[in-house]
Amino acid sequence: MPHTPTTGSPNPATTTSATSALPLDRRSLAPDLARGVMLLFIALAHTHIFAMIISGGEALGSTADQIATAGNAMFVELRAYPMFAALFGYGLAQIYRRRTEQGHEWPWVRALLRRRSRWLIVFGVVHAALLFFGDILAVYGLLALIFVGVLRFRDRTLVVLAVLWVPLGATIQGVVAAEQAMTGQSIFLPMGDGFVEELVFRLTMYAMIAPVMVISTVVPFLVGILAARHRVLEEPRRHLKLLRGAAFAGLPLGVLGGLPLALIKAEVWPGYSPLDAMFAGGLHQVAGYAAGFGYAALIALIAVRLSDRRGPITNALEALGQRSLTFYLAQSAVWAALFASYTLHFQLTSPALAAGIAVAVWLTTVVLADLMRRRNTRGPAEVALRRLTYRS
C-alpha cells in the first residue's frame, strides 16, 4: 500500500505557491551545509581522476602522492557521491511532501517530478559532453524517472529494497576493481587531443560509467527518501540518537572499509590478486555507503550546534550548498579550462597537487557563493531548472 505523508506540525513550505521557491532564509541548515561541505569532496575526487587520466594510472611520484591517493580512497572516493545521492533523494521526497501538503494529487506531482527528471538528464548530458564525463545530474534524473513511484512506498519496503540492492552495488564495483587488476591498466581512456577528440572521449567514458553510477546510486537514494520522510535533517534535534549512531559508526566503517583498496592504489599491498581486488572493491562500495551516511549525520549534528549562532563561515558554506548545482557545474568549467587540450592543457600528474588545486577551487566557490548570498542572488542553474520544471 502507498505511504501517505503525515502533516505533523505546520510546514513553512505550505505557505508558498506550487511554483514559488522556498525562501533561502527558511530552508533548513543541515542539508545545505552538507551540500556545501561535500562539494569539497567532489572537487577532490574529480581532480584525482584528472591526475589519473593524464598520468595513465595512479601517479605515485612521492610519499605525498601516496598519502593523497590513499586518503582519497578512504575518505573521498565513493564516499561523497553516496552522500550527494542521499541528499538528492531527500530533496525529491521534500518536493513530493510539500506539493502533496498543498493539496496536489499524485498524478500532478508525479508529472512534475518526471519533468524535472527529464530536464536533469538534459543538463547532465550537456555537462558530460562539454565539460566533465563523470556527470551525476543525468544519473540522478534517470534514477528519479525510473524510481519516482518509490516515494509512495512504505518505510519497510524502502528498507528491504535498499538492503537487497547493496550486494548489486558492491558486486559491480568489485568487478571493476578485479578487471583493472587483471589488465593492469587504468579504467580511463586517454583524453585525446583537440575539441572533437575530447568530446568523443567524454561521451564514450560517460556511456561506460553511467550504468555503474546508476546501480551504485540506488541505495543512498532510497535511504535519502526514508530520511526525508521523517525530517531527519530538517529537524535534527528530534533524531540526535540516530544521527550520533550514524556518524560514529558510519565514518569509522567507511575508513576501515576503504583501507584495502587504499593499500592497493597506494602500491603498498604487493602481490594482490584479482580476487583480492574484487573483494576490496566491493567492500569499498559498501563502506562508502556507510561513510556517506556518516558524513551527512556528522554535518547534521554540527548544524544543531551552529543553528543558534551562525558565523560567517557557516553562512558561506550554507550559501554554497543552496547553490550546489550552479557551483557543481562551475567546478567542471574550471576543470575544462585547466586540463583540456584546447585550453590551458595543464599536465596534472601529482595526486597531492591535485588535492591542493581542488581545495583552492572549492574555497573560491565558497567566497563567490557568499557574495551571491549578500546580494540575495540565487544560483542561475537552480533558477533555470525551476523555470523549466514549472514552465514559468
Salt bridges, closest charged atoms under 4 A:
ASP32 OD1 - ARG27 NH2 2.56
ASP32 OD1 - ARG35 NH1 3.25
GLU58 OE1 - HIS48 NE2 3.17
GLU58 OE2 - LYS265 NZ 3.38
GLU77 OE1 - LYS265 NZ 3.92
GLU101 OE2 - ARG231 NH2 3.28
ASP135 OD1 - HIS127 ND1 2.72
ASP155 OD1 - ARG229 NH1 2.73
ASP155 OD2 - HIS230 NE2 2.59
GLU198 OE1 - ARG202 NH1 3.46
GLU234 OE2 - ARG97 NH2 2.54
GLU235 OE1 - ARG238 NH1 2.35
ASP308 OD2 - ARG237 NH2 3.43
GLU318 OE1 - ARG310 NH1 2.83
ASP370 OD1 - ARG373 NE 2.76
ASP370 OD2 - ARG374 NE 3.03
